[in-house]
Amino acid sequence: MIMLLEKLFKIRELGSNVRTELIAGLTTFVTMVYIVFVNPPMLAEAGIDQGAAFAATCIAAAIGCFIMGFWANYPLALAPGMGLNAFFTYGVVLGMGHTWQAALGAVFFSGCLFLLLSLFKVREWIINAIPLVLKQAIATGIGAFLALIALKNAGIVVANPATLVQLGDITQAGPLLAIFSFFFIAALLYRDIKSGVLLSILVVTLIALALGLVQYQGLIAPPPSLAPTFLQLDFAAALELSMLSVIFAFLFVDLFDTSGTLVAVSQKAGIADAQGKIPRLGRALSADSAATIAGATLGTSTTTSYIESVAGVSVGGRTGLTAVVVGCCFLMMLFFAPLAAMVPAYATAGAILYVAVLMLQNLKLIDWDDMTEAVPVCTVLLMTPLTFSIAHGISLGFIAYTAMKLLCGKRQDISISVWILTLLFILKFALL
């Protein structure tokens, strides 16, 4: 068995061993398994059956990990991504009024486009053509969007007809536990306890159980049925003109998120060569896009590469066996649906807030003395949460970037691709 694994994953050649790869896989899984508690209730708000969403989350993650492990031989784990699931529910379905079936269709088509871009090597051209400041702005905008969602779900921020929003009653158990969860996660991860997010979710859920805020539903049960969501995509609705910007937003965010994660993991693992080039890049990108397509057919939002994979790499993971171990763990999670169903929204709010903090760290990379960069960043940062739409935030950011560069005499900084995208976004607002 060990010889077979050595042959499949070239473990010794890449400077590892089977035991280390197994430990690395378990480490990565523990750091990212929180998604099975966060994703299903978020998708349920869009009208998707929560049990089916749980099963789809686990299976899509497993498929992505298996493709990444066996095909690309990377220690990179995948699962439905944070940020994109929020855009799916709050932006596309609740915000724009589309059905969840149409939204799944949009995810499917974005995955197909991503696959084509990867196969024909167009991805490099797109990434190089988009200004770095806009890539950083998108990450910060999504971070602010996630923060607003977490605060809203926890009851820390509530609606007010006069001022739009206001502070909720933070003396109630839910908001207090959400606040505790956030600080608990931050403290654990500061001490390099890599399972801090999962531990926080479980601790807050146990406290809620002890206080009688949630009811015990058991731990293990047969996996929920996928029937409510399997192949329920509405392709016709997904191809309507109003959905084109949605498809692009799914594609755009996944494209840069995956690329950034690949760079970070490959550098940490020492996989990149002396010039910084990543071997088997096409296979890794194809694995990500194929996982998105598979996840959409199962009934979940975009499946993407997880930066938490660095946790496994940091303990020695170097091959695809690490990813395969993560995939097996996600399949085993299928039998823990009752545990996931018991987790209240305020128990996951801290995790979402912490992810927001990580994404907002991109603000330190911005040149705030250059108004042609500061203004587009602020546009995306403010408009993404305030319009409750990642797509609107990206669109307005491109328009602001082009306008500032043009008005400040820096027309040479505007690439042809940015001109094209800006004009398309202007047409979108003018015609839709």
Order of alpha helices (4+ residues) and beta strands (2+ residues): alpha-alpha-alpha-alpha-beta-alpha-alpha-alpha-beta-beta-alpha-alpha-alpha-alpha-alpha-beta-alpha-alpha-alpha-alpha-alpha-alpha-alpha
